[in-house]
Each structure stands twice: as C-alpha cells, then as structure tokens.
Amino acid sequence: MAVSCRPHLFGKLIDQLLADKIIGTSEMVYREIVNYGSELGQWIKTRKQNGLCIAINPDVEDHYAKIAEYVQSRYDNPNANEFLRGADGWIIAHAIHSKSIAVSQESQKHSQAKKARIPDVCDHFNVKCIKLIDMLKAQDAVL
C-alpha cells in the first residue's frame, strides 16, 4: 500500500494500518495519551475499539513483571521509577506477548546509560524496536 504522508493523509494511513491489524497499542498507552487531554487524546478516543487500547492479560502482566524486575535491578531508583511510572514497559510487555515489534521515537543509549529507554530494554528482552519512520517505510508509505 503506497500512501503519501501529507498531514491530511497521515490519519487515513494510521486508520488503514489499524483496520488491517498491522499496528496497535496497549491500554496503558491509551490511558496515558487520553489523560493528557490534548487533541491527540480526542483522536485516540475515537479509535479505542480499533486497536489503540489492547487490554492487558495475565501473560502481558507476567512479561511486565519481568521488565519491572530488570529495570529496577539495572537502573537507579529515580530512573527506574520514571520508566515504570509510564506506559513504556507495557509497550515492551505487549510486544513480547504478541511477538511483535516495538515502535519508539527514543534514541538507543549505550550499555552504560543511566536512564531506561525503550530501545535498551527491548534489546535486553530480544524485542525488535524501530522508529515510527521505519515502521511507515516498512508499510510502503511514501514520505
């Protein structure tokens, strides 16, 4: 599917990827975005049933517990707590559970990084992590 990513078409592209069940996100990401009360929060609310609010199940919870244990053992308390307070760990837990790819705009840090980042934690759990632009390119989106 080749789609030009002009601003008015970007939403249509995301809607098509949701309809085709190519992308989705955790209930925790949904909650985090909706709680901001922004225009993005309103947009995501209308797509809740389309894959932008995947429920947490016991397997995902088990993966998250392992992620939390790793993050708490690897990073100091303020940095571990900051990571675990948000939805980042849930993104990785869902990716592990569904054997899918995590998408993040965070830059990958080196092995001695002080702050937990999605790409680093994904690497520890052998989860592929790519940037949004790479996900779009993989879907033949014309950028």
Residue pairs with C-beta under 8 A, 6 or more apart in sequence:
1 16
1 139
1 140
1 141
2 140
2 141
2 142
3 9
3 12
3 13
3 16
3 140
3 141
3 142
4 141
4 142
5 13
5 136
5 141
5 142
5 143
11 43
13 136
13 139
13 141
14 23
15 47
15 50
17 23
17 139
18 24
18 47
18 50
18 51
18 52
19 50
21 51
22 139
23 51
23 103
23 135
24 51
24 52
24 54
24 94
25 51
25 52
25 53
25 54
25 91
25 94
26 53
26 54
26 56
26 60
26 87
26 90
26 91
26 93
26 94
27 53
27 54
27 55
27 56
27 90
28 56
28 87
28 90
28 91
29 52
29 87
29 90
29 91
30 44
30 48
30 52
30 53
31 87
32 86
32 87
33 40
33 41
33 44
34 41
34 44
34 45
35 41
44 52
54 94
56 64
56 90
57 97
59 97
60 90
60 93
60 94
60 97
61 93
63 92
63 93
63 94
63 96
63 97
64 89
64 90
64 93
66 125
67 89
67 92
67 93
67 121
67 125
68 84
68 89
70 121
70 124
70 125
71 80
71 83
71 84
71 89
71 116
71 121
72 80
72 84
74 80
74 116
74 124
75 83
75 114
75 115
75 116
76 114
79 114
79 115
79 116
80 116
82 115
82 116
83 89
83 115
83 116
83 121
88 104
88 116
88 118
88 121
89 121
91 102
91 104
91 118
92 102
92 118
92 121
92 122
92 125
92 127
94 100
95 101
95 102
95 122
95 127
96 125
96 127
101 127
101 128
101 129
101 130
101 135
102 118
102 122
102 127
102 128
102 129
102 130
103 129
103 130
103 131
103 132
103 135
104 117
104 118
104 119
104 122
104 129
104 130
104 131
105 131
105 132
106 117
106 118
106 119
107 117
107 119
108 117
108 119
108 120
108 123
108 129
109 115
109 117
109 119
109 120
111 120
113 120
118 129
119 129
122 128
122 129
123 129
130 138
133 143
136 143
137 143
